[in-house]
Amino acid sequence: MDELRRRIEELPIPRQPGAEGWDDFAAAADVHNAVEADAYGNGELSVTAEEALPDWLNQDWEPKRLFVLRAGDDLGPGTGAGAGRIVARGDYEREGSDTETAWLRVDVLPEFRNRGIGTALASLLEATSEADGCRNQIVYAVSADAPGERLTAPTGFGSLPLRNPEVRFLLRRSYRLEQVERGSRLALPAAQERVGRLLREAEEHAGRDYDIAQWEGITPARWRTDMAWLYERMSTDAPTAGLEEPQEFWHPDRLLETQSLAEAGPRTMYTTAVVHRESRKLVGFTELSAPAETDRPVHQEDTLVLREHRGHRLGLLLKARNLENLQRNDPGHPSVITFNAEENRHMLAINEALGFEPIGYEGGWRRRT
């Protein structure tokens, strides 16, 4: 393992597609996509290097580091760490305002597993985390369904096959399963009769206390303070079980910088928000991120209704209106993919009512050092 660890290299993040380092960055993106496709049985979660780049450029607010390992003579084609095909990657991410927590991820191509590569990358990421003072280490890992004994999340919602290699790997490294997330898929076009009926019911239940605002891309100036607050509340109000994920601190400058980076990429963000008529403040929102190619799925991003405004079916209202917005302005995509904590029964019920069906599960794992 020591030899493998010495061969791990950190990639510089290219400033734009085609810039210095782009080929390696794109090859690392291919590794991630191949691992996701193997775990889920299809490529619907694939994200191109061009689509991934804006997040990696957002270093001021969400610092990230990308490590890779290349195939050498002992692993496959190539001649060592400085040449050859990239066959594994390790991602390291922090929240800029937090000094306690790091998110770690290891991807190894299926044909290169069981050779110590995952162990070498995980050891490096954990050591990097501890050197930065981040002793709360979080990993999200896909677990394909399998027979046999299962490991149940402490929340009481969801379980993973105990014999799966990623489950055994994380348990050996002293990670504790804290949460199970469900991946779900909605085939498009969504049934207009069903969505229309649910939308009417939600509008009737919400009554006259709320209006709807919609936009594409960057949040209009009038709503940026409100949206920054909603993003901050997303980090505290969304269920995270025992992961102890930190509160994020948002303000209009961070919102604008983050969205401007995303706007420079190839995806389009469709946002629907709820306006409380009395206060004229945004009290909820939902986002759909659509690729430029209409033969690829749309990804559901954040959805939140502030706790003090729940109970009015605003979550259903938001999602149904944003689906209508997507299908009206950007038709042709095959599906929408979303992820929710298994204990978030309210949001899962909304998704199920709209027609989402499960496609797989991820474990949220935590290691405290």
Secondary structure, 3 states (H helix, E strand, C coil): CHHHHHHCEEECCCCCCCCCCHHHHHHHHHHHHHHHHHHHCCCCCCCCHHHHHHHHHCCCCCCEEEEEEECCCCCCCCCECCECCEEEEEEEEECCCCCCEEEEEEEECHHHCCCCHHHHHHHHHHHHHHHCCCCEEEEEEEECCCCCCEEECCCCCCEEECCCHHHHHHHHCCCEEEEEEEEEEEECCCCHHHHHHHHHHHHHHHCCCEEEEEEECCCCHHHHHHHHHHHHHHHHHCCCCCCCCCCCCCCHHHHHHHHHHHHCCCCEEEEEEEEECCCCEEEEEEEEEECCCCCCCEEEEEEEECHHHCCCCHHHHHHHHHHHHHHHHCCCCCEEEEEEECCCHHHHHHHHHHCCEEEEEEEEEEEEC
